[in-house]
């Protein structure tokens, strides 16, 4: 099932909240969670490795990897044909808060290596 596009969410919710909701949707969608779980266990993987592990179509997996990369959730290294994806953080926190201005969404990431001496 396709995700609601960022532009559709912005039309429904306004620019800022729509973008925040798109980010949360991209990260917490069931396919994304499966991919993130695989990367947490493997450390890194190719599209083929990841699509096989999540038992999903190669192209659907590639599209979701691209979305997660665009959102800064995963990082890629290597050239076409040799690309490897990995998590871009050790912990990701999504906070939903309510205020007089409406819903507030804040995402923070503990980057790999933070706090290391």
Biopython code that builds the backbone (N, CA, C, O; Angstrom):
import numpy as np
from Bio.PDB.StructureBuilder import StructureBuilder

atoms = [
    (1, "UNK", "N", (0.839, -1.168, 0.000)),
    (1, "UNK", "CA", (0.000, 0.000, 0.000)),
    (1, "UNK", "C", (0.890, 1.239, 0.000)),
    (1, "UNK", "O", (1.829, 1.339, 0.789)),
    (2, "UNK", "N", (0.592, 2.162, -0.874)),
    (2, "UNK", "CA", (1.392, 3.379, -0.994)),
    (2, "UNK", "C", (1.099, 4.335, 0.163)),
    (2, "UNK", "O", (-0.014, 4.386, 0.686)),
    (3, "UNK", "N", (2.110, 5.077, 0.540)),
    (3, "UNK", "CA", (1.951, 6.084, 1.578)),
    (3, "UNK", "C", (1.295, 7.318, 0.972)),
    (3, "UNK", "O", (1.384, 7.554, -0.233)),
    (4, "UNK", "N", (0.641, 8.096, 1.816)),
    (4, "UNK", "CA", (0.102, 9.381, 1.388)),
    (4, "UNK", "C", (1.291, 10.289, 1.105)),
    (4, "UNK", "O", (2.236, 10.336, 1.892)),
    (5, "UNK", "N", (1.253, 11.004, -0.006)),
    (5, "UNK", "CA", (2.391, 11.842, -0.389)),
    (5, "UNK", "C", (2.534, 13.036, 0.548)),
    (5, "UNK", "O", (1.587, 13.449, 1.218)),
    (6, "UNK", "N", (3.735, 13.568, 0.572)),
    (6, "UNK", "CA", (3.999, 14.745, 1.407)),
    (6, "UNK", "C", (3.141, 15.923, 0.970)),
    (6, "UNK", "O", (2.622, 16.652, 1.815)),
    (7, "UNK", "N", (2.984, 16.121, -0.333)),
    (7, "UNK", "CA", (2.178, 17.255, -0.816)),
    (7, "UNK", "C", (0.710, 17.107, -0.420)),
    (7, "UNK", "O", (0.060, 18.101, -0.096)),
    (8, "UNK", "N", (0.176, 15.882, -0.441)),
    (8, "UNK", "CA", (-1.208, 15.669, -0.003)),
    (8, "UNK", "C", (-1.358, 15.975, 1.484)),
    (8, "UNK", "O", (-2.328, 16.608, 1.898)),
    (9, "UNK", "N", (-0.399, 15.527, 2.278)),
    (9, "UNK", "CA", (-0.444, 15.808, 3.710)),
    (9, "UNK", "C", (-0.326, 17.300, 3.984)),
    (9, "UNK", "O", (-0.985, 17.814, 4.888)),
    (10, "UNK", "N", (0.503, 18.001, 3.219)),
    (10, "UNK", "CA", (0.644, 19.445, 3.394)),
    (10, "UNK", "C", (-0.653, 20.167, 3.044)),
    (10, "UNK", "O", (-1.011, 21.148, 3.696)),
    (11, "UNK", "N", (-1.363, 19.688, 2.015)),
    (11, "UNK", "CA", (-2.651, 20.306, 1.665)),
    (11, "UNK", "C", (-3.672, 20.099, 2.781)),
    (11, "UNK", "O", (-4.465, 20.995, 3.069)),
    (12, "UNK", "N", (-3.658, 18.922, 3.411)),
    (12, "UNK", "CA", (-4.627, 18.613, 4.466)),
    (12, "UNK", "C", (-4.273, 19.253, 5.801)),
    (12, "UNK", "O", (-5.159, 19.676, 6.543)),
    (13, "UNK", "N", (-2.968, 19.326, 6.113)),
    (13, "UNK", "CA", (-2.539, 19.691, 7.461)),
    (13, "UNK", "C", (-1.724, 20.974, 7.550)),
    (13, "UNK", "O", (-1.412, 21.428, 8.651)),
    (14, "UNK", "N", (-1.378, 21.559, 6.428)),
    (14, "UNK", "CA", (-0.476, 22.705, 6.415)),
    (14, "UNK", "C", (0.940, 22.235, 6.136)),
    (14, "UNK", "O", (1.262, 21.060, 6.311)),
    (15, "UNK", "N", (1.776, 23.157, 5.703)),
    (15, "UNK", "CA", (3.122, 22.793, 5.257)),
    (15, "UNK", "C", (3.968, 22.118, 6.330)),
    (15, "UNK", "O", (4.507, 21.035, 6.103)),
    (16, "UNK", "N", (4.088, 22.746, 7.495)),
    (16, "UNK", "CA", (4.978, 22.215, 8.533)),
    (16, "UNK", "C", (4.487, 20.888, 9.098)),
    (16, "UNK", "O", (5.234, 19.911, 9.145)),
    (17, "UNK", "N", (3.221, 20.858, 9.530)),
    (17, "UNK", "CA", (2.688, 19.631, 10.118)),
    (17, "UNK", "C", (2.624, 18.523, 9.070)),
    (17, "UNK", "O", (2.904, 17.366, 9.383)),
    (18, "UNK", "N", (2.261, 18.858, 7.836)),
    (18, "UNK", "CA", (2.224, 17.865, 6.766)),
    (18, "UNK", "C", (3.579, 17.227, 6.536)),
    (18, "UNK", "O", (3.674, 16.013, 6.355)),
    (19, "UNK", "N", (4.633, 18.039, 6.541)),
    (19, "UNK", "CA", (5.993, 17.506, 6.373)),
    (19, "UNK", "C", (6.390, 16.622, 7.552)),
    (19, "UNK", "O", (7.003, 15.570, 7.368)),
    (20, "UNK", "N", (6.036, 17.055, 8.768)),
    (20, "UNK", "CA", (6.348, 16.259, 9.959)),
    (20, "UNK", "C", (5.611, 14.921, 9.946)),
    (20, "UNK", "O", (6.191, 13.885, 10.274)),
    (21, "UNK", "N", (4.333, 14.944, 9.567)),
    (21, "UNK", "CA", (3.545, 13.714, 9.515)),
    (21, "UNK", "C", (4.099, 12.779, 8.441)),
    (21, "UNK", "O", (4.152, 11.567, 8.650)),
    (22, "UNK", "N", (4.510, 13.323, 7.298)),
    (22, "UNK", "CA", (5.105, 12.493, 6.246)),
    (22, "UNK", "C", (6.361, 11.790, 6.774)),
    (22, "UNK", "O", (6.566, 10.601, 6.527)),
    (23, "UNK", "N", (7.188, 12.531, 7.494)),
    (23, "UNK", "CA", (8.415, 11.958, 8.065)),
    (23, "UNK", "C", (8.079, 10.798, 9.007)),
    (23, "UNK", "O", (8.661, 9.718, 8.906)),
    (24, "UNK", "N", (7.137, 11.032, 9.920)),
    (24, "UNK", "CA", (6.746, 9.988, 10.872)),
    (24, "UNK", "C", (6.148, 8.796, 10.131)),
    (24, "UNK", "O", (6.449, 7.647, 10.456)),
    (25, "UNK", "N", (5.300, 9.066, 9.133)),
    (25, "UNK", "CA", (4.690, 7.997, 8.339)),
    (25, "UNK", "C", (5.762, 7.159, 7.646)),
    (25, "UNK", "O", (5.689, 5.931, 7.627)),
    (26, "UNK", "N", (6.748, 7.835, 7.084)),
    (26, "UNK", "CA", (7.820, 7.143, 6.368)),
    (26, "UNK", "C", (8.622, 6.251, 7.307)),
    (26, "UNK", "O", (8.984, 5.131, 6.944)),
    (27, "UNK", "N", (8.896, 6.733, 8.493)),
    (27, "UNK", "CA", (9.721, 5.994, 9.452)),
    (27, "UNK", "C", (8.955, 4.848, 10.104)),
    (27, "UNK", "O", (9.526, 3.782, 10.336)),
    (28, "UNK", "N", (7.669, 5.048, 10.406)),
    (28, "UNK", "CA", (6.930, 4.077, 11.213)),
    (28, "UNK", "C", (6.030, 3.154, 10.404)),
    (28, "UNK", "O", (5.368, 2.294, 10.984)),
    (29, "UNK", "N", (5.986, 3.300, 9.108)),
    (29, "UNK", "CA", (5.225, 2.393, 8.254)),
    (29, "UNK", "C", (5.763, 0.973, 8.436)),
    (29, "UNK", "O", (6.953, 0.796, 8.699)),
    (30, "UNK", "N", (4.912, -0.029, 8.301)),
    (30, "UNK", "CA", (5.314, -1.415, 8.571)),
    (30, "UNK", "C", (6.495, -1.865, 7.724)),
    (30, "UNK", "O", (7.366, -2.576, 8.225)),
    (31, "UNK", "N", (6.550, -1.469, 6.447)),
    (31, "UNK", "CA", (7.679, -1.875, 5.604)),
    (31, "UNK", "C", (8.969, -1.216, 6.089)),
    (31, "UNK", "O", (10.025, -1.848, 6.120)),
    (32, "UNK", "N", (8.874, 0.056, 6.466)),
    (32, "UNK", "CA", (10.055, 0.748, 6.987)),
    (32, "UNK", "C", (10.559, 0.082, 8.259)),
    (32, "UNK", "O", (11.764, -0.101, 8.432)),
    (33, "UNK", "N", (9.648, -0.279, 9.144)),
    (33, "UNK", "CA", (10.042, -0.945, 10.388)),
    (33, "UNK", "C", (10.744, -2.263, 10.079)),
    (33, "UNK", "O", (11.741, -2.595, 10.720)),
    (34, "UNK", "N", (10.240, -3.013, 9.113)),
    (34, "UNK", "CA", (10.893, -4.273, 8.733)),
    (34, "UNK", "C", (12.303, -4.007, 8.207)),
    (34, "UNK", "O", (13.247, -4.709, 8.568)),
    (35, "UNK", "N", (12.440, -2.994, 7.356)),
    (35, "UNK", "CA", (13.751, -2.653, 6.795)),
    (35, "UNK", "C", (14.704, -2.202, 7.901)),
    (35, "UNK", "O", (15.854, -2.639, 7.945)),
    (36, "UNK", "N", (14.234, -1.334, 8.790)),
    (36, "UNK", "CA", (15.082, -0.842, 9.875)),
    (36, "UNK", "C", (15.500, -1.984, 10.801)),
    (36, "UNK", "O", (16.629, -2.000, 11.293)),
    (37, "UNK", "N", (14.606, -2.930, 11.040)),
    (37, "UNK", "CA", (14.941, -4.095, 11.859)),
    (37, "UNK", "C", (16.044, -4.919, 11.200)),
    (37, "UNK", "O", (16.984, -5.350, 11.869)),
    (38, "UNK", "N", (15.932, -5.137, 9.901)),
    (38, "UNK", "CA", (16.961, -5.890, 9.171)),
    (38, "UNK", "C", (18.302, -5.171, 9.257)),
    (38, "UNK", "O", (19.327, -5.801, 9.517)),
    (39, "UNK", "N", (18.303, -3.854, 9.039)),
    (39, "UNK", "CA", (19.557, -3.102, 9.095)),
    (39, "UNK", "C", (20.142, -3.084, 10.505)),
    (39, "UNK", "O", (21.362, -3.098, 10.669)),
    (40, "UNK", "N", (19.285, -3.055, 11.517)),
    (40, "UNK", "CA", (19.780, -3.104, 12.897)),
    (40, "UNK", "C", (20.489, -4.432, 13.158)),
    (40, "UNK", "O", (21.504, -4.473, 13.854)),
    (41, "UNK", "N", (19.951, -5.518, 12.599)),
    (41, "UNK", "CA", (20.551, -6.834, 12.810)),
    (41, "UNK", "C", (21.773, -7.068, 11.936)),
    (41, "UNK", "O", (22.765, -7.629, 12.404)),
    (42, "UNK", "N", (21.721, -6.645, 10.659)),
    (42, "UNK", "CA", (22.823, -6.893, 9.727)),
    (42, "UNK", "C", (23.954, -5.876, 9.837)),
    (42, "UNK", "O", (25.107, -6.191, 9.545)),
    (43, "UNK", "N", (23.627, -4.668, 10.255)),
    (43, "UNK", "CA", (24.612, -3.585, 10.249)),
    (43, "UNK", "C", (24.556, -2.805, 8.954)),
    (43, "UNK", "O", (24.519, -1.575, 8.973)),
    (44, "UNK", "N", (24.549, -3.501, 7.828)),
    (44, "UNK", "CA", (24.383, -2.880, 6.523)),
    (44, "UNK", "C", (23.959, -3.965, 5.544)),
    (44, "UNK", "O", (24.107, -5.157, 5.817)),
    (45, "UNK", "N", (23.434, -3.540, 4.405)),
    (45, "UNK", "CA", (23.026, -4.517, 3.410)),
    (45, "UNK", "C", (22.743, -3.877, 2.073)),
    (45, "UNK", "O", (22.491, -2.676, 1.980)),
    (46, "UNK", "N", (22.789, -4.700, 1.031)),
    (46, "UNK", "CA", (22.450, -4.253, -0.318)),
    (46, "UNK", "C", (20.935, -4.323, -0.493)),
    (46, "UNK", "O", (20.237, -4.887, 0.350)),
    (47, "UNK", "N", (20.427, -3.752, -1.583)),
    (47, "UNK", "CA", (18.991, -3.846, -1.858)),
    (47, "UNK", "C", (18.572, -5.311, -1.915)),
    (47, "UNK", "O", (17.534, -5.687, -1.369)),
    (48, "UNK", "N", (19.375, -6.129, -2.573)),
    (48, "UNK", "CA", (19.052, -7.549, -2.671)),
    (48, "UNK", "C", (18.987, -8.227, -1.316)),
    (48, "UNK", "O", (18.053, -8.980, -1.040)),
    (49, "UNK", "N", (19.987, -7.961, -0.458)),
    (49, "UNK", "CA", (20.006, -8.534, 0.894)),
    (49, "UNK", "C", (18.757, -8.124, 1.673)),
    (49, "UNK", "O", (18.107, -8.947, 2.317)),
    (50, "UNK", "N", (18.442, -6.832, 1.597)),
    (50, "UNK", "CA", (17.333, -6.289, 2.380)),
    (50, "UNK", "C", (15.997, -6.795, 1.850)),
    (50, "UNK", "O", (15.147, -7.218, 2.634)),
    (51, "UNK", "N", (15.797, -6.759, 0.530)),
    (51, "UNK", "CA", (14.517, -7.210, -0.031)),
    (51, "UNK", "C", (14.293, -8.694, 0.253)),
    (51, "UNK", "O", (13.163, -9.113, 0.503)),
    (52, "UNK", "N", (15.350, -9.484, 0.217)),
    (52, "UNK", "CA", (15.225, -10.912, 0.546)),
    (52, "UNK", "C", (14.864, -11.091, 2.015)),
    (52, "UNK", "O", (14.011, -11.913, 2.349)),
    (53, "UNK", "N", (15.504, -10.330, 2.891)),
    (53, "UNK", "CA", (15.255, -10.462, 4.331)),
    (53, "UNK", "C", (13.836, -10.038, 4.713)),
    (53, "UNK", "O", (13.233, -10.636, 5.604)),
    (54, "UNK", "N", (13.298, -9.014, 4.047)),
    (54, "UNK", "CA", (11.940, -8.554, 4.371)),
    (54, "UNK", "C", (10.888, -9.248, 3.509)),
    (54, "UNK", "O", (9.688, -9.033, 3.681)),
    (55, "UNK", "N", (11.358, -10.090, 2.573)),
    (55, "UNK", "CA", (10.480, -10.845, 1.671)),
    (55, "UNK", "C", (9.538, -9.927, 0.896)),
    (55, "UNK", "O", (8.332, -10.158, 0.817)),
    (56, "UNK", "N", (10.131, -8.882, 0.332)),
    (56, "UNK", "CA", (9.368, -7.918, -0.465)),
    (56, "UNK", "C", (10.004, -7.788, -1.840)),
    (56, "UNK", "O", (11.162, -8.152, -2.048)),
    (57, "UNK", "N", (9.226, -7.266, -2.766)),
    (57, "UNK", "CA", (9.687, -7.012, -4.118)),
    (57, "UNK", "C", (10.914, -6.099, -4.100)),
    (57, "UNK", "O", (10.976, -5.144, -3.325)),
    (58, "UNK", "N", (11.882, -6.401, -4.956)),
    (58, "UNK", "CA", (13.124, -5.634, -5.066)),
    (58, "UNK", "C", (12.839, -4.150, -5.285)),
    (58, "UNK", "O", (13.417, -3.298, -4.611)),
    (59, "UNK", "N", (11.944, -3.840, -6.230)),
    (59, "UNK", "CA", (11.694, -2.435, -6.587)),
    (59, "UNK", "C", (10.961, -1.693, -5.485)),
    (59, "UNK", "O", (11.235, -0.516, -5.250)),
    (60, "UNK", "N", (10.034, -2.356, -4.802)),
    (60, "UNK", "CA", (9.339, -1.720, -3.688)),
    (60, "UNK", "C", (10.321, -1.429, -2.551)),
    (60, "UNK", "O", (10.263, -0.374, -1.921)),
    (61, "UNK", "N", (11.212, -2.372, -2.304)),
    (61, "UNK", "CA", (12.239, -2.173, -1.282)),
    (61, "UNK", "C", (13.167, -1.026, -1.663)),
    (61, "UNK", "O", (13.509, -0.198, -0.819)),
    (62, "UNK", "N", (13.576, -0.970, -2.933)),
    (62, "UNK", "CA", (14.454, 0.107, -3.404)),
    (62, "UNK", "C", (13.781, 1.467, -3.245)),
    (62, "UNK", "O", (14.424, 2.433, -2.836)),
    (63, "UNK", "N", (12.487, 1.548, -3.566)),
    (63, "UNK", "CA", (11.752, 2.810, -3.407)),
    (63, "UNK", "C", (11.721, 3.244, -1.949)),
    (63, "UNK", "O", (11.921, 4.421, -1.645)),
    (64, "UNK", "N", (11.471, 2.295, -1.040)),
    (64, "UNK", "CA", (11.401, 2.655, 0.373)),
    (64, "UNK", "C", (12.775, 3.040, 0.907)),
    (64, "UNK", "O", (12.881, 3.959, 1.718)),
    (65, "UNK", "N", (13.826, 2.355, 0.469)),
    (65, "UNK", "CA", (15.181, 2.740, 0.873)),
    (65, "UNK", "C", (15.477, 4.170, 0.446)),
    (65, "UNK", "O", (16.083, 4.935, 1.197)),
    (66, "UNK", "N", (15.051, 4.527, -0.749)),
    (66, "UNK", "CA", (15.254, 5.889, -1.248)),
    (66, "UNK", "C", (14.511, 6.903, -0.378)),
    (66, "UNK", "O", (15.055, 7.958, -0.053)),
    (67, "UNK", "N", (13.266, 6.585, -0.001)),
    (67, "UNK", "CA", (12.496, 7.484, 0.863)),
    (67, "UNK", "C", (13.168, 7.631, 2.226)),
    (67, "UNK", "O", (13.282, 8.740, 2.749)),
    (68, "UNK", "N", (13.604, 6.530, 2.791)),
    (68, "UNK", "CA", (14.265, 6.582, 4.097)),
    (68, "UNK", "C", (15.581, 7.350, 4.028)),
    (68, "UNK", "O", (15.946, 8.055, 4.969)),
    (69, "UNK", "N", (16.283, 7.212, 2.923)),
    (69, "UNK", "CA", (17.518, 7.980, 2.733)),
    (69, "UNK", "C", (17.206, 9.471, 2.629)),
    (69, "UNK", "O", (17.891, 10.295, 3.235)),
    (70, "UNK", "N", (16.173, 9.817, 1.861)),
    (70, "UNK", "CA", (15.770, 11.222, 1.714)),
    (70, "UNK", "C", (15.382, 11.839, 3.053)),
    (70, "UNK", "O", (15.595, 13.032, 3.273)),
    (71, "UNK", "N", (14.815, 11.037, 3.945)),
    (71, "UNK", "CA", (14.395, 11.518, 5.261)),
    (71, "UNK", "C", (15.538, 11.512, 6.275)),
    (71, "UNK", "O", (15.341, 11.916, 7.421)),
    (72, "UNK", "N", (16.726, 11.061, 5.874)),
    (72, "UNK", "CA", (17.881, 11.051, 6.768)),
    (72, "UNK", "C", (17.878, 9.916, 7.774)),
    (72, "UNK", "O", (18.595, 9.969, 8.773)),
    (73, "UNK", "N", (17.075, 8.886, 7.518)),
    (73, "UNK", "CA", (16.939, 7.777, 8.452)),
    (73, "UNK", "C", (18.006, 6.717, 8.215)),
    (73, "UNK", "O", (18.488, 6.088, 9.157)),
    (74, "UNK", "N", (18.367, 6.526, 6.968)),
    (74, "UNK", "CA", (19.431, 5.588, 6.625)),
    (74, "UNK", "C", (20.452, 6.316, 5.773)),
    (74, "UNK", "O", (20.177, 7.382, 5.222)),
    (75, "UNK", "N", (21.628, 5.727, 5.672)),
    (75, "UNK", "CA", (22.664, 6.300, 4.822)),
    (75, "UNK", "C", (23.173, 5.226, 3.883)),
    (75, "UNK", "O", (23.083, 4.032, 4.168)),
    (76, "UNK", "N", (23.708, 5.672, 2.762)),
    (76, "UNK", "CA", (24.181, 4.744, 1.745)),
    (76, "UNK", "C", (25.619, 5.084, 1.411)),
    (76, "UNK", "O", (26.019, 6.248, 1.419)),
    (77, "UNK", "N", (26.379, 4.060, 1.121)),
    (77, "UNK", "CA", (27.742, 4.276, 0.646)),
    (77, "UNK", "C", (27.973, 3.337, -0.524)),
    (77, "UNK", "O", (27.274, 2.337, -0.681)),
    (78, "UNK", "N", (28.949, 3.666, -1.332)),
    (78, "UNK", "CA", (29.262, 2.850, -2.498)),
    (78, "UNK", "C", (28.609, 3.389, -3.759)),
    (78, "UNK", "O", (27.778, 4.296, -3.714)),
    (79, "UNK", "N", (29.003, 2.814, -4.872)),
    (79, "UNK", "CA", (28.495, 3.217, -6.180)),
    (79, "UNK", "C", (27.368, 2.286, -6.609)),
    (79, "UNK", "O", (27.152, 1.236, -6.003)),
    (80, "UNK", "N", (26.644, 2.686, -7.674)),
    (80, "UNK", "CA", (25.582, 1.837, -8.214)),
    (80, "UNK", "C", (26.094, 0.422, -8.408)),
    (80, "UNK", "O", (27.205, 0.216, -8.896)),
    (81, "UNK", "N", (25.294, -0.535, -8.033)),
    (81, "UNK", "CA", (25.678, -1.933, -8.134)),
    (81, "UNK", "C", (26.424, -2.446, -6.916)),
    (81, "UNK", "O", (26.470, -3.653, -6.679)),
    (82, "UNK", "N", (27.006, -1.545, -6.143)),
    (82, "UNK", "CA", (27.760, -1.918, -4.940)),
    (82, "UNK", "C", (27.285, -1.128, -3.724)),
    (82, "UNK", "O", (27.999, -1.040, -2.724)),
    (83, "UNK", "N", (26.090, -0.554, -3.801)),
    (83, "UNK", "CA", (25.597, 0.302, -2.728)),
    (83, "UNK", "C", (25.205, -0.521, -1.504)),
    (83, "UNK", "O", (24.627, -1.602, -1.620)),
    (84, "UNK", "N", (25.531, 0.012, -0.338)),
    (84, "UNK", "CA", (25.219, -0.622, 0.941)),
    (84, "UNK", "C", (24.501, 0.397, 1.821)),
    (84, "UNK", "O", (24.974, 1.522, 1.987)),
    (85, "UNK", "N", (23.370, 0.009, 2.381)),
    (85, "UNK", "CA", (22.601, 0.879, 3.256)),
    (85, "UNK", "C", (22.834, 0.489, 4.706)),
    (85, "UNK", "O", (23.051, -0.682, 5.018)),
    (86, "UNK", "N", (22.787, 1.486, 5.592)),
    (86, "UNK", "CA", (22.905, 1.241, 7.027)),
    (86, "UNK", "C", (22.116, 2.308, 7.767)),
    (86, "UNK", "O", (21.750, 3.331, 7.188)),
    (87, "UNK", "N", (21.857, 2.070, 9.041)),
    (87, "UNK", "CA", (21.164, 3.057, 9.867)),
    (87, "UNK", "C", (22.060, 4.274, 10.042)),
    (87, "UNK", "O", (23.283, 4.148, 10.104)),
    (88, "UNK", "N", (21.454, 5.442, 10.123)),
    (88, "UNK", "CA", (22.209, 6.681, 10.295)),
    (88, "UNK", "C", (22.234, 7.126, 11.756)),
    (88, "UNK", "O", (22.702, 8.225, 12.053)),
    (89, "UNK", "N", (21.743, 6.299, 12.666)),
    (89, "UNK", "CA", (21.610, 6.677, 14.065)),
    (89, "UNK", "C", (21.627, 5.432, 14.935)),
    (89, "UNK", "O", (21.470, 4.314, 14.444)),
    (90, "UNK", "N", (21.819, 5.636, 16.229)),
    (90, "UNK", "CA", (21.713, 4.547, 17.203)),
    (90, "UNK", "C", (20.325, 4.497, 17.824)),
    (90, "UNK", "O", (19.821, 3.419, 18.141)),
    (91, "UNK", "N", (19.708, 5.657, 17.997)),
    (91, "UNK", "CA", (18.358, 5.731, 18.561)),
    (91, "UNK", "C", (17.621, 6.892, 17.909)),
    (91, "UNK", "O", (18.195, 7.954, 17.669)),
    (92, "UNK", "N", (16.354, 6.673, 17.629)),
    (92, "UNK", "CA", (15.507, 7.696, 17.018)),
    (92, "UNK", "C", (14.308, 7.901, 17.933)),
    (92, "UNK", "O", (13.622, 6.941, 18.285)),
    (93, "UNK", "N", (14.053, 9.139, 18.317)),
    (93, "UNK", "CA", (12.953, 9.459, 19.226)),
    (93, "UNK", "C", (11.951, 10.340, 18.492)),
    (93, "UNK", "O", (12.315, 11.360, 17.907)),
    (94, "UNK", "N", (10.687, 9.933, 18.529)),
    (94, "UNK", "CA", (9.613, 10.724, 17.930)),
    (94, "UNK", "C", (8.699, 11.151, 19.069)),
    (94, "UNK", "O", (8.133, 10.315, 19.773)),
    (95, "UNK", "N", (8.561, 12.463, 19.241)),
    (95, "UNK", "CA", (7.755, 13.016, 20.324)),
    (95, "UNK", "C", (6.546, 13.725, 19.732)),
    (95, "UNK", "O", (6.688, 14.610, 18.888)),
    (96, "UNK", "N", (5.355, 13.333, 20.181)),
    (96, "UNK", "CA", (4.126, 14.015, 19.797)),
    (96, "UNK", "C", (3.658, 14.818, 20.996)),
    (96, "UNK", "O", (3.507, 14.280, 22.093)),
    (97, "UNK", "N", (3.431, 16.102, 20.787)),
    (97, "UNK", "CA", (2.978, 16.959, 21.864)),
    (97, "UNK", "C", (1.803, 17.811, 21.424)),
    (97, "UNK", "O", (1.641, 18.094, 20.237)),
    (98, "UNK", "N", (0.998, 18.212, 22.367)),
    (98, "UNK", "CA", (-0.151, 19.066, 22.080)),
    (98, "UNK", "C", (0.092, 20.438, 22.689)),
    (98, "UNK", "O", (0.621, 20.558, 23.794)),
    (99, "UNK", "N", (-0.301, 21.466, 21.954)),
    (99, "UNK", "CA", (-0.189, 22.833, 22.451)),
    (99, "UNK", "C", (-1.374, 23.628, 21.926)),
    (99, "UNK", "O", (-2.202, 23.104, 21.181)),
    (100, "UNK", "N", (-1.452, 24.888, 22.316)),
    (100, "UNK", "CA", (-2.519, 25.752, 21.812)),
    (100, "UNK", "C", (-2.456, 25.889, 20.296)),
    (100, "UNK", "O", (-3.466, 26.160, 19.648)),
    (101, "UNK", "N", (-1.262, 25.701, 19.735)),
    (101, "UNK", "CA", (-1.082, 25.806, 18.287)),
    (101, "UNK", "C", (-1.402, 24.506, 17.560)),
    (101, "UNK", "O", (-1.336, 24.456, 16.332)),
    (102, "UNK", "N", (-1.747, 23.452, 18.298)),
    (102, "UNK", "CA", (-2.062, 22.163, 17.690)),
    (102, "UNK", "C", (-0.989, 21.139, 17.977)),
    (102, "UNK", "O", (-0.187, 21.294, 18.898)),
    (103, "UNK", "N", (-0.986, 20.102, 17.185)),
    (103, "UNK", "CA", (-0.049, 19.000, 17.359)),
    (103, "UNK", "C", (1.362, 19.433, 16.999)),
    (103, "UNK", "O", (1.580, 20.108, 15.993)),
    (104, "UNK", "N", (2.309, 19.038, 17.826)),
    (104, "UNK", "CA", (3.725, 19.298, 17.575)),
    (104, "UNK", "C", (4.435, 17.956, 17.462)),
    (104, "UNK", "O", (4.261, 17.084, 18.313)),
    (105, "UNK", "N", (5.232, 17.790, 16.417)),
    (105, "UNK", "CA", (5.986, 16.558, 16.219)),
    (105, "UNK", "C", (7.463, 16.914, 16.175)),
    (105, "UNK", "O", (7.890, 17.752, 15.381)),
    (106, "UNK", "N", (8.236, 16.269, 17.038)),
    (106, "UNK", "CA", (9.676, 16.510, 17.076)),
    (106, "UNK", "C", (10.381, 15.162, 16.984)),
    (106, "UNK", "O", (10.106, 14.251, 17.764)),
    (107, "UNK", "N", (11.286, 15.048, 16.031)),
    (107, "UNK", "CA", (12.081, 13.833, 15.869)),
    (107, "UNK", "C", (13.534, 14.172, 16.166)),
    (107, "UNK", "O", (14.091, 15.111, 15.597)),
    (108, "UNK", "N", (14.139, 13.406, 17.057)),
    (108, "UNK", "CA", (15.561, 13.592, 17.353)),
    (108, "UNK", "C", (16.271, 12.250, 17.203)),
    (108, "UNK", "O", (15.708, 11.189, 17.471)),
    (109, "UNK", "N", (17.495, 12.332, 16.775)),
    (109, "UNK", "CA", (18.291, 11.122, 16.558)),
    (109, "UNK", "C", (19.567, 11.203, 17.370)),
    (109, "UNK", "O", (20.215, 12.248, 17.433)),
    (110, "UNK", "N", (19.920, 10.093, 17.987)),
    (110, "UNK", "CA", (21.234, 9.958, 18.604)),
    (110, "UNK", "C", (22.125, 9.362, 17.533)),
    (110, "UNK", "O", (22.004, 8.186, 17.187)),
    (111, "UNK", "N", (23.015, 10.179, 17.016)),
    (111, "UNK", "CA", (23.867, 9.765, 15.908)),
    (111, "UNK", "C", (24.881, 8.734, 16.352)),
    (111, "UNK", "O", (25.302, 8.708, 17.508)),
    (112, "UNK", "N", (25.259, 7.898, 15.426)),
    (112, "UNK", "CA", (26.282, 6.889, 15.703)),
    (112, "UNK", "C", (27.557, 7.590, 16.169)),
    (112, "UNK", "O", (28.010, 8.553, 15.551)),
    (113, "UNK", "N", (28.122, 7.097, 17.258)),
    (113, "UNK", "CA", (29.371, 7.654, 17.752)),
    (113, "UNK", "C", (29.196, 8.801, 18.725)),
    (113, "UNK", "O", (30.176, 9.228, 19.336)),
    (114, "UNK", "N", (27.970, 9.325, 18.897)),
    (114, "UNK", "CA", (27.763, 10.403, 19.857)),
    (114, "UNK", "C", (28.044, 9.888, 21.255)),
    (114, "UNK", "O", (27.641, 8.782, 21.614)),
    (115, "UNK", "N", (28.719, 10.673, 22.019)),
    (115, "UNK", "CA", (29.027, 10.292, 23.385)),
    (115, "UNK", "C", (30.252, 9.402, 23.509)),
    (115, "UNK", "O", (30.665, 9.074, 24.622)),
    (116, "UNK", "N", (30.841, 9.006, 22.385)),
    (116, "UNK", "CA", (32.065, 8.203, 22.439)),
    (116, "UNK", "C", (33.235, 9.106, 22.796)),
    (116, "UNK", "O", (33.291, 10.255, 22.358)),
    (117, "UNK", "N", (34.148, 8.604, 23.573)),
    (117, "UNK", "CA", (35.333, 9.409, 23.935)),
    (117, "UNK", "C", (36.449, 9.157, 22.978)),
    (117, "UNK", "O", (37.524, 9.740, 23.116)),
]
sb = StructureBuilder()
sb.init_structure("model")
sb.init_model(0)
sb.init_chain("A")
sb.init_seg("    ")
for serial, (resi, resn, name, xyz) in enumerate(atoms, 1):
    if name == "N":
        sb.init_residue(resn, " ", resi, " ")
    sb.init_atom(name, np.array(xyz, "f"), 0.0, 1.0, " ", f" {name:<3s}", serial, name[0])
structure = sb.get_structure()
